[in-house]
Amino acid sequence: MEHTILKLEQIRKSFGGTPVLNGIDLEVEQGEFITLLGSSGCGKTTTLRIIAGLESPDEGRVLLEGKDMTGTEPNERDVNTVFQNYALFPHMNVEANIGYGLKIRKRPKGEIREEVRKMLSLVQLSGYEKRMPSELSGGQRQRVAIARALINRPKLLLLDEPLGALDLQLRRQMQQELKRLQKKLGITFIYITHDQEEALNMSDRIAVMADGRFQQIGTPSQVYDAPKTAYVARFVGSANIVCGTVKSVEGDLVTFQNGDGTGVFHSRGFSFSPGQPVTLAVRGEQALLEQGNREGGLLATVKEKSFSGGMLRIAVEFSEGVEFICSRHGIDSALAPGDKVRVSWEAQNACPVDLEGIS
């Protein structure tokens, strides 16, 4: 049965008079893999440090399994942290590094050896007991750091951009390994990253942060397909943002207009009325570009074309200089810079955002 293992209540934190966290709330369930996603300076590392007890909030409470731990020391919390720089002891071999936490707890040597053996098997490093950290690759050092954090079976494992120092191929491999470990052990993971792909691949839920606040908390599908704000839409999946005014409403189908033409979107349960300003998020892969004198759509000019990762990227520009990116599979298109096109999309593929206060 699921239960809340961590609860943050109205956490506020400032450094030198500059607010870093602005009253954040978060509930994390037992066994969940939740990612704090945001750019540098958004407050995600400070949040993690407050959970670990390495920083104290100016206001608010940290509750672990319902117990207020706000003022307790880090070693009094059943929480471990894995850092990007691994923080292994360079003078200790792998076995000593992994078993260090149990040694501090004065567990019998035989028990420590057996637990280390289990951890090495879990992270697929059996036989590496006597290696020194300097004899390991980056990925192997990261596995040792994770094993050292897991050997005490913490209720929460905090991971502070642990894969940031690895190359792309190894990082993707370690993403799969971390998710496998988390599901096998059932330990709650709170992971921080600025990499949206990493967050989408690994998480049960994602908390998107900006300016010391959570912009949206939801499943990867919710955050990607139904962003609540323009910031979330841009940061997770690089959506295009289009602004206009509601022209007409017919059931769930809303037509909007701006200086470049008209378009449609689905109301998604919100109420809209003619004359109301609206902001939409549209993914580049869901947009259509057409030439000719057809009605509807937004008139734009092709600006440039480029090819990357199996996708053709076509940048178009609206009359006020606003750029809109379309992407599609393939390596070329008959369109050329300077061509006039109509930009359109299916109603269900445009998501209204920034709807605070709209019922």
Summary of the structure (lengths in Angstrom):
residues: 359
radius of gyration: 24.6
end to end distance: 34.0
largest distance: 81.2
contacts: 1126
relative contact order: 0.11
helix: 27%
strand: 37%
